[in-house]
């Protein structure tokens, strides 16, 4: 499938998902790329608050996790959208290739786990198109992504009790995860942008986040 055909298909899909006002109420529509960009906006916004209230690091962690996850999904989805799913959606792919002669699989496959998505963006599964590139981690990026996942899970699945988190290392985790997002958005060549300004918007947000990280580092680690 050509790039132009893929973009045209995506535009048609987006038109079908546009927010509408109907007799039964108001609707909110979204997709994986919109989720990624909106989460990136929230990472920037919450970072502006952490030097006044350290508790906002919780929301930075949760939203950054969501942001990175959605960028990984965008980079992995290809033309059939199955690679980000558990078991790569093999049952659905098999049923599709069989023309659904035996009906549809009972359960729609769910999204793969965050650590598995990270493994996939470093694997041959990223090589979807002729100019695709897989992610090659550098420095402590693997550790930072794993730590982000751990911290997110601590907060989202919080159990009764008290917990303290030393925050001086969090800017580095954010910096490393933003570097992964930047690669997926601009260097993997797997991202499909259906509006001209989307790449510019992502680039601007990444720049603003890095400025915030520098500001936080200057205050917290002078």
Backbone bond lengths (Angstrom), bond angles and torsions (degrees), N, CA, C in turn:
res aa  C-N    CA-C-N  psi(-1)  N-CA   C-N-CA  omega(-1)  CA-C   N-CA-C  phi
1 X - - - 1.469 - - 1.524 109.28 -
2 X 1.331 117.89 131.78 1.453 120.84 -177.28 1.514 111.09 -75.20
3 X 1.365 115.75 161.81 1.459 120.37 178.92 1.517 111.82 -60.68
4 X 1.358 116.39 -40.32 1.466 120.19 -179.90 1.518 111.34 -63.78
5 X 1.334 116.32 -40.39 1.469 120.38 179.22 1.517 110.38 -64.81
6 X 1.344 116.19 -42.51 1.469 120.14 179.48 1.520 111.02 -61.84
7 X 1.337 117.13 -42.76 1.458 120.98 179.82 1.525 110.34 -65.35
8 X 1.331 116.77 -42.43 1.465 120.20 178.91 1.524 110.97 -61.24
9 X 1.334 116.65 -43.05 1.461 120.69 178.40 1.519 111.02 -62.36
10 X 1.333 115.93 -41.13 1.462 119.88 -179.17 1.526 110.80 -67.10
11 X 1.321 117.59 -38.19 1.458 120.93 177.50 1.521 111.01 -62.58
12 X 1.322 116.48 -42.16 1.466 119.83 177.85 1.523 110.75 -63.21
13 X 1.337 115.81 -39.73 1.461 119.33 178.86 1.525 110.90 -64.42
14 X 1.330 115.91 -39.91 1.450 119.49 -179.77 1.527 111.87 -67.77
15 X 1.336 116.72 -38.76 1.462 119.53 177.50 1.524 110.59 -59.33
16 X 1.328 115.51 -38.20 1.466 120.18 -178.78 1.519 111.53 -70.34
17 X 1.344 116.00 -22.54 1.466 119.74 -176.52 1.518 113.31 -100.52
18 X 1.326 118.06 2.71 1.457 120.45 -177.34 1.519 110.50 -58.82
19 X 1.361 115.34 147.18 1.460 120.64 178.25 1.524 109.69 -61.51
20 X 1.314 114.93 137.78 1.458 120.03 179.84 1.517 109.65 -133.91
21 X 1.314 114.60 159.13 1.458 121.50 173.96 1.518 107.38 -113.95
22 X 1.300 116.27 114.71 1.451 121.02 -178.60 1.507 111.04 -118.91
23 X 1.294 116.74 178.84 1.465 120.84 -178.22 1.516 112.61 -64.64
24 X 1.341 117.41 -20.29 1.456 119.83 -176.99 1.527 112.72 -99.50
25 X 1.342 118.12 6.92 1.456 119.23 176.17 1.514 113.22 132.37
26 X 1.320 115.62 -169.36 1.456 123.54 -178.57 1.520 109.08 -101.00
27 X 1.335 114.69 148.10 1.458 119.73 -175.28 1.526 110.13 -122.15
28 X 1.318 115.11 144.54 1.456 121.77 172.87 1.517 108.00 -113.19
29 X 1.323 117.15 128.33 1.459 120.55 178.44 1.524 109.45 -115.04
30 X 1.323 116.22 151.87 1.453 120.37 178.07 1.519 109.38 -156.55
31 X 1.309 116.70 173.61 1.457 123.02 173.12 1.519 107.46 -152.13
32 X 1.320 117.14 179.40 1.458 120.19 -172.89 1.527 112.91 -63.51
33 X 1.336 118.10 -35.17 1.466 119.82 179.93 1.520 111.10 -73.97
34 X 1.314 116.51 -40.30 1.463 119.75 175.85 1.527 110.38 -61.86
35 X 1.329 117.02 -41.54 1.461 121.04 177.10 1.527 110.88 -59.32
36 X 1.323 115.95 -43.24 1.468 120.46 -178.99 1.520 111.47 -63.35
37 X 1.330 117.12 -45.97 1.463 121.00 -177.36 1.521 111.24 -69.64
38 X 1.330 117.47 -42.97 1.467 120.35 178.95 1.526 110.86 -62.59
39 X 1.336 116.87 -38.64 1.462 120.23 177.64 1.524 110.61 -66.15
40 X 1.334 117.12 -38.27 1.463 120.93 178.08 1.526 110.31 -62.57
41 X 1.314 116.82 -38.98 1.467 120.89 175.58 1.525 110.88 -60.27
42 X 1.328 116.25 -42.92 1.464 120.32 -178.17 1.526 111.69 -69.52
43 X 1.342 117.57 -34.22 1.469 120.11 174.82 1.522 109.01 -58.15
44 X 1.327 116.27 -48.50 1.472 120.24 178.10 1.525 111.31 -58.31
45 X 1.325 116.75 -47.05 1.467 120.61 -175.96 1.529 111.93 -64.37
46 X 1.330 117.66 -42.98 1.458 120.49 -179.38 1.524 111.95 -70.12
47 X 1.332 117.69 -31.41 1.464 120.34 178.17 1.532 111.22 -63.86
48 X 1.319 116.85 -29.37 1.470 119.33 179.32 1.522 111.75 -68.19
49 X 1.334 117.69 -14.55 1.455 121.64 -174.30 1.530 114.61 -104.02
50 X 1.343 118.03 -12.89 1.462 119.77 -169.13 1.528 113.85 -70.01
51 X 1.332 117.95 -25.38 1.471 118.59 179.62 1.522 111.90 -77.53
52 X 1.325 116.88 -17.81 1.466 120.69 176.42 1.526 111.90 -94.98
53 X 1.327 115.90 -27.95 1.465 121.02 179.94 1.526 108.06 -149.09
54 X 1.337 116.29 105.49 1.469 120.72 -176.01 1.516 112.78 -60.77
55 X 1.328 118.02 -20.36 1.462 120.08 -178.67 1.528 111.91 -62.21
56 X 1.333 116.43 -23.79 1.458 119.11 179.72 1.525 112.23 -66.09
57 X 1.335 118.06 -13.15 1.461 119.39 173.77 1.529 110.70 -60.73
58 X 1.325 116.21 -31.81 1.474 118.87 176.98 1.531 110.15 -56.41
59 X 1.317 116.43 -46.55 1.462 120.00 -176.40 1.522 111.27 -73.73
60 X 1.328 117.48 -31.77 1.469 119.88 173.38 1.525 109.73 -59.51
61 X 1.325 116.24 -46.61 1.470 121.60 -177.76 1.523 111.19 -62.97
62 X 1.319 116.74 -48.37 1.467 120.64 -177.12 1.531 110.83 -64.20
63 X 1.331 116.43 -44.92 1.463 119.57 -176.26 1.528 110.92 -74.20
64 X 1.330 118.42 -36.29 1.468 120.59 177.14 1.527 110.40 -63.14
65 X 1.312 117.09 -39.25 1.466 121.80 176.05 1.522 110.24 -59.70
66 X 1.321 116.20 -47.80 1.461 121.35 178.63 1.522 111.24 -62.23
67 X 1.325 115.77 -39.92 1.462 121.69 -179.72 1.519 111.29 -63.75
68 X 1.328 116.96 -51.49 1.462 121.04 -179.79 1.525 110.46 -62.24
69 X 1.324 117.00 -40.61 1.466 120.27 179.49 1.520 110.85 -59.62
70 X 1.324 117.28 -43.91 1.458 119.98 -178.45 1.525 112.49 -70.58
71 X 1.321 117.66 -34.93 1.465 119.09 175.08 1.531 110.27 -66.20
72 X 1.334 117.77 -37.29 1.457 119.95 176.73 1.527 110.65 -64.03
73 X 1.324 116.93 -41.39 1.462 120.98 177.82 1.531 110.34 -61.14
74 X 1.335 116.14 -45.23 1.468 120.36 -179.94 1.523 111.68 -59.76
75 X 1.333 116.03 -40.66 1.462 120.28 -176.92 1.523 112.45 -75.27
76 X 1.327 117.42 -24.09 1.462 121.43 -175.58 1.523 113.84 -95.94
77 X 1.321 118.08 -17.42 1.468 119.44 -165.32 1.522 114.07 -67.92
78 X 1.330 118.33 -28.59 1.453 119.49 -179.43 1.518 111.80 59.24
79 X 1.327 117.27 -145.86 1.461 121.06 -178.00 1.521 113.48 -95.45
80 X 1.355 117.15 -18.30 1.479 118.25 -178.95 1.526 112.95 -107.25
81 X 1.322 117.93 -9.78 1.462 121.00 175.67 1.509 115.25 72.14
82 X 1.337 119.23 12.67 1.460 121.07 -173.29 1.531 114.33 -93.36
83 X 1.329 118.25 -26.79 1.465 120.29 -174.31 1.527 113.59 -59.40
84 X 1.343 121.08 -35.73 1.471 119.43 178.61 1.523 114.15 -73.13
85 X 1.322 117.30 -5.28 1.461 120.42 -175.31 1.525 111.15 -89.69
86 X 1.335 115.17 160.19 1.464 119.90 176.44 1.527 109.59 -59.33
87 X 1.315 114.97 136.81 1.463 121.28 179.97 1.526 110.87 58.08
88 X 1.353 115.85 21.54 1.463 122.15 -179.64 1.533 112.91 55.57
89 X 1.346 116.06 25.18 1.458 119.88 177.80 1.514 113.67 60.79
90 X 1.339 116.78 35.50 1.475 120.26 -172.46 1.526 113.17 -60.45
91 X 1.342 116.92 -38.67 1.461 119.00 -179.42 1.526 111.12 -62.87
92 X 1.345 115.68 -41.25 1.459 119.16 179.54 1.516 111.39 -69.88
93 X 1.329 116.58 -38.35 1.459 119.52 179.04 1.529 110.56 -64.54
94 X 1.328 115.64 -41.71 1.463 120.11 178.63 1.529 110.63 -63.40
95 X 1.352 115.86 -43.33 1.462 119.62 179.47 1.524 111.27 -65.13
96 X 1.336 115.46 -38.46 1.470 119.80 179.29 1.529 110.92 -63.84
97 X 1.333 115.73 -45.18 1.464 119.90 -179.06 1.524 112.07 -66.33
98 X 1.343 115.37 -22.49 1.457 120.98 178.32 1.529 111.63 -91.78
99 X 1.345 115.61 6.54 1.449 119.96 179.19 1.511 113.40 69.67
100 X 1.323 117.27 21.54 1.472 123.28 -178.60 1.530 111.57 53.32
101 X 1.331 115.28 34.35 1.472 119.43 -179.72 1.518 112.31 -63.33
102 X 1.329 116.39 -29.20 1.471 120.27 178.84 1.525 111.89 -100.21
103 X 1.326 115.60 19.20 1.458 119.96 -179.99 1.523 111.50 87.46
104 X 1.330 115.27 179.49 1.456 121.20 179.92 1.524 110.03 -88.24
105 X 1.325 117.85 145.97 1.476 119.75 173.63 1.523 110.51 -55.71
106 X 1.323 116.56 146.76 1.463 120.99 -173.08 1.527 112.56 -61.35
107 X 1.326 116.69 -45.28 1.458 119.99 -176.19 1.523 110.65 -116.09
108 X 1.347 115.72 130.94 1.457 118.30 176.43 1.522 108.10 -68.80
109 X 1.334 118.72 134.87 1.459 120.45 -176.58 1.525 111.90 -62.75
110 X 1.306 116.08 140.47 1.462 120.63 -178.70 1.524 110.52 -91.09
111 X 1.316 114.68 165.60 1.461 120.65 179.03 1.521 110.25 -63.28
112 X 1.323 115.66 141.05 1.455 120.18 178.38 1.529 110.17 -66.54
113 X 1.319 116.28 161.70 1.458 121.79 -179.86 1.525 110.17 -67.47
114 X 1.324 115.34 150.85 1.459 122.30 -177.77 1.529 112.48 -52.11
115 X 1.348 119.12 -48.70 1.473 118.48 179.48 1.527 113.04 -61.03
116 X 1.330 116.76 -34.58 1.460 119.79 179.03 1.528 112.02 -70.67
117 X 1.325 116.47 -36.55 1.460 119.91 175.34 1.528 110.00 -61.40
118 X 1.329 115.73 -40.99 1.462 119.34 179.47 1.530 110.62 -64.40
119 X 1.323 116.72 -39.95 1.474 119.54 176.17 1.528 110.72 -62.74
120 X 1.323 115.97 -38.94 1.466 119.96 -177.77 1.525 112.18 -65.90
121 X 1.346 118.46 -37.79 1.468 118.56 -178.71 1.528 111.19 -71.02
122 X 1.341 117.04 -12.82 1.466 121.13 176.78 1.535 111.10 -99.79
123 X 1.323 116.30 5.83 1.470 120.63 -174.18 1.523 111.66 -112.90
124 X 1.319 115.13 -179.84 1.467 121.62 178.88 1.533 111.86 -66.08
125 X 1.327 116.95 -14.06 1.461 120.09 179.73 1.526 111.86 -65.11
126 X 1.333 116.69 -16.49 1.465 120.53 177.71 1.526 111.85 -78.09
127 X 1.302 117.84 -17.09 1.459 120.75 -173.74 1.524 110.06 -83.21
128 X 1.328 114.82 70.46 1.458 121.75 -174.45 1.525 112.55 -84.08
129 X 1.336 115.83 -33.31 1.456 120.82 -174.26 1.532 109.31 -129.79
130 X 1.316 116.64 174.26 1.465 119.80 -172.59 1.523 113.22 -61.91
131 X 1.330 118.02 -31.35 1.463 120.66 -178.23 1.528 112.79 -107.03
132 X 1.328 117.48 15.08 1.466 121.03 -179.23 1.523 111.42 -66.10
133 X 1.332 115.46 150.35 1.464 121.42 176.41 1.522 109.02 -133.55
134 X 1.323 116.82 140.29 1.456 120.64 174.35 1.518 109.75 -89.94
135 X 1.324 116.04 158.68 1.458 121.26 -177.44 1.520 110.48 -82.37
136 X 1.318 115.98 133.41 1.466 122.47 175.03 1.530 107.88 -117.43
137 X 1.301 117.06 112.87 1.463 120.68 -174.95 1.519 111.10 -70.44
138 X 1.333 114.36 153.69 1.452 121.92 178.36 1.525 109.29 -132.47
139 X 1.341 115.04 153.78 1.457 119.56 176.20 1.512 111.96 56.05
140 X 1.341 115.96 -129.74 1.463 120.69 -177.65 1.516 112.53 -102.28
141 X 1.326 117.54 23.87 1.469 120.09 -177.56 1.520 112.37 -60.19
142 X 1.333 118.23 -40.69 1.471 120.25 178.23 1.524 110.26 -59.25
143 X 1.331 115.80 -45.30 1.469 120.18 179.92 1.529 110.43 -62.95
144 X 1.319 116.86 -42.62 1.465 120.75 -177.66 1.524 111.55 -64.24
145 X 1.330 117.28 -42.18 1.470 120.51 179.49 1.527 110.05 -65.98
146 X 1.315 116.78 -41.59 1.463 120.70 178.18 1.527 110.77 -64.49
147 X 1.331 116.32 -41.63 1.465 120.39 -179.74 1.521 110.62 -66.86
148 X 1.332 117.26 -38.99 1.462 120.68 176.16 1.521 110.28 -57.57
149 X 1.326 116.45 -44.56 1.463 120.70 179.99 1.526 111.24 -63.63
150 X 1.328 116.77 -41.73 1.465 120.84 178.61 1.525 111.09 -62.32
151 X 1.327 116.78 -47.92 1.465 120.86 -177.59 1.524 111.08 -65.55
152 X 1.315 116.56 -41.38 1.464 119.79 176.95 1.512 111.03 -58.44
153 X 1.324 116.83 -43.84 1.460 120.79 -179.47 1.524 111.68 -66.63
154 X 1.331 117.03 -36.59 1.469 120.00 176.00 1.528 110.30 -58.06
155 X 1.335 116.17 -44.93 1.463 120.18 -177.05 1.527 112.41 -74.06
156 X 1.330 116.83 -45.19 1.463 120.15 -175.53 1.524 111.67 -70.13
157 X 1.331 116.86 -34.16 1.469 121.53 -179.77 1.532 109.23 -110.72
158 X 1.311 115.31 48.52 1.470 120.63 -174.28 1.529 110.49 -65.72
159 X 1.326 115.29 130.33 1.461 121.23 179.74 1.524 109.92 -102.67
160 X 1.328 118.22 159.38 1.468 120.24 -179.75 1.526 111.83 -56.14
161 X 1.317 115.78 134.97 1.454 120.09 179.40 1.513 111.10 137.03
162 X 1.320 115.88 -179.90 1.452 121.51 178.96 1.520 110.84 -105.40
163 X 1.320 115.80 154.82 1.467 120.49 -178.35 1.509 108.82 -154.17
164 X 1.321 116.47 136.88 1.456 122.24 177.09 1.529 109.05 -118.84
165 X 1.323 116.11 140.16 1.457 121.61 -179.83 1.519 109.16 -127.08
166 X 1.321 116.48 121.56 1.468 121.39 176.79 1.522 107.74 -78.99
167 X 1.339 116.91 123.96 1.459 120.48 -165.91 1.533 114.67 -99.69
168 X 1.327 117.86 -2.61 1.470 118.16 -173.93 1.526 112.77 -64.58
169 X 1.337 117.38 -24.78 1.466 119.79 179.70 1.518 114.04 -89.42
170 X 1.332 117.75 -4.77 1.461 120.26 -175.49 1.533 113.68 -68.68
171 X 1.337 119.70 -36.38 1.471 118.03 177.06 1.524 113.44 -56.63
172 X 1.329 117.39 -37.80 1.459 120.69 178.89 1.522 110.98 -66.49
173 X 1.330 117.23 -39.07 1.464 120.74 177.22 1.531 109.91 -62.05
174 X 1.329 116.13 -44.99 1.464 120.40 177.95 1.526 110.04 -60.69
175 X 1.318 116.53 -46.06 1.465 121.38 -179.49 1.527 111.37 -58.13
176 X 1.330 116.98 -45.01 1.464 120.69 -179.55 1.526 111.67 -65.57
177 X 1.320 116.80 -42.13 1.468 120.13 -178.50 1.531 111.40 -69.65
178 X 1.328 116.71 -34.46 1.461 120.16 175.83 1.529 110.42 -65.39
179 X 1.336 116.59 -34.38 1.463 119.99 177.17 1.532 110.90 -64.05
180 X 1.327 117.04 -37.61 1.473 120.53 176.49 1.523 109.90 -65.15
181 X 1.330 116.01 -45.12 1.461 120.95 179.05 1.526 110.86 -60.46
182 X 1.321 116.55 -42.19 1.466 120.88 179.64 1.527 110.88 -61.39
183 X 1.331 116.65 -42.21 1.468 119.57 177.28 1.520 110.71 -60.96
184 X 1.326 116.64 -48.23 1.464 119.97 -178.20 1.517 111.27 -61.36
185 X 1.325 116.48 -40.09 1.462 121.20 -175.46 1.522 113.13 -72.96
186 X 1.344 117.19 -34.47 1.459 119.39 -169.66 1.529 115.74 -123.44
187 X 1.331 117.93 -20.41 1.455 119.40 -172.99 1.530 114.37 -116.80
188 X 1.326 117.11 -16.84 1.474 118.92 -179.75 1.519 111.77 -74.92
189 X 1.343 116.27 -25.62 1.468 122.89 -176.95 1.532 112.12 61.36
190 X 1.329 115.56 25.06 1.461 120.48 177.53 1.529 112.64 -108.04
191 X 1.321 116.48 -7.57 1.462 120.10 -174.42 1.528 110.05 -83.38
192 X 1.316 115.16 138.96 1.465 121.71 178.71 1.525 108.61 -109.42
193 X 1.332 116.65 114.19 1.461 121.57 -179.57 1.524 108.90 -105.36
194 X 1.331 116.42 120.20 1.457 120.45 -176.11 1.522 112.20 -97.95
195 X 1.346 117.00 1.18 1.457 121.17 171.99 1.525 108.26 -133.24
196 X 1.320 117.12 141.49 1.453 121.85 -172.50 1.524 113.26 -61.67
197 X 1.320 117.17 -32.83 1.463 119.55 -173.07 1.520 113.78 -87.51
198 X 1.318 118.51 -0.50 1.468 120.10 -174.11 1.526 112.28 -64.96
199 X 1.325 117.09 -44.22 1.457 119.67 179.56 1.523 111.13 -62.26
200 X 1.331 115.96 -42.16 1.464 119.64 178.37 1.524 111.30 -62.68
201 X 1.325 115.82 -38.57 1.461 120.16 -179.93 1.516 110.84 -65.39
202 X 1.325 117.01 -44.02 1.467 121.07 178.65 1.525 110.10 -63.15
203 X 1.331 116.74 -45.11 1.453 120.44 179.18 1.514 112.24 -60.72
204 X 1.315 117.01 -40.91 1.477 121.93 178.83 1.526 110.62 -64.62
205 X 1.322 116.77 -43.16 1.464 120.40 179.99 1.530 111.27 -64.71
206 X 1.331 117.01 -41.14 1.462 120.36 178.84 1.528 110.35 -62.91
207 X 1.311 116.76 -41.59 1.458 121.02 177.79 1.529 110.90 -62.37
208 X 1.323 116.74 -43.11 1.471 121.18 179.95 1.534 111.02 -65.48
209 X 1.331 116.38 -38.73 1.466 120.21 178.47 1.526 110.47 -64.79
210 X 1.313 116.92 -41.53 1.465 120.06 178.85 1.534 111.27 -65.34
211 X 1.312 116.30 -35.92 1.475 119.69 175.58 1.516 110.67 -63.77
212 X 1.330 116.42 -40.03 1.464 120.66 178.02 1.526 111.00 -65.51
213 X 1.326 116.89 -40.62 1.469 120.53 178.28 1.523 110.25 -61.69
214 X 1.340 116.97 -42.92 1.467 120.60 177.83 1.524 110.72 -62.21
215 X 1.332 116.67 -40.51 1.468 120.77 179.37 1.517 110.96 -64.96
216 X 1.329 116.78 -42.80 1.473 121.61 179.75 1.519 110.17 -64.45
217 X 1.333 116.75 -44.70 1.465 120.98 179.41 1.527 110.93 -60.69
218 X 1.328 117.01 -39.73 1.458 120.33 -179.19 1.525 111.91 -66.10
219 X 1.333 116.01 -32.04 1.477 120.28 -179.67 1.528 110.96 -82.11
220 X 1.312 115.99 -44.72 1.472 120.46 -172.20 1.530 113.11 -87.19
221 X 1.328 116.84 -29.04 1.462 120.35 -179.01 1.532 109.96 -129.79
222 X 1.333 116.76 63.14 1.477 120.03 -175.49 1.528 111.64 -65.29
